[in-house]
Amino acid sequence: MKQTSTRRECVNKYENEQDCPCDEVDCERHGICCECVRYHKQCGDKPACLG
């Protein structure tokens, strides 16, 4: 049985960007959720999508 999930896939950059709440649209990580979350975790804060 296939499970459905609402989590975003890291590799779907174009699809993720369509409704990404982050205001930093020029960021190289915009739409690449796993890289964005990893970056913010290393900086000690959280990205807008987890706000």
N, C-alpha and C positions, 0 to 999 in steps of 0.2 A: 504494500500500500504506500503510495506516494504522499509525503507530508507537504502541506502548503505552509509557506512561511512569509511573513511580512518583512523580514530583514532584507536589507539591500545587499546585492552581490557586489563585491569590490570591483569586478571587471566590467560591469555595465555602466561605465562612465557617462555615456550620453544619456541613458535613461535616468541615472541618478541625478544628473544636473538639472533635469526638467523641474523637479520640485525640491531641490536642496535648499534649506532655509539659510544657508551661510551667505552673508553679504560680500564675502571676499571672492568674487567671481573670477578675479585674475590669479587666484592662488593655483599653483601647479597641482595641488591635491584636491581641488574642487571636483566633486563627483567620484573621487576614488576613495570611498569611505574607509576602507581598512587602513590606507596610508594616512588619512586625515586623523582618524582616531588614534593611531599609533603616535603620530607627531604630537598631538595635544596631550596625550598621556605622558610622553617624555618631558613635555614642558610644564607638567603639573596642573593643567587646566582641562576643560572639556570643550569639544567642538559644539557649534550652534545646534546641530541636529540632536544632541543629547541634552540640550538645555532645558 
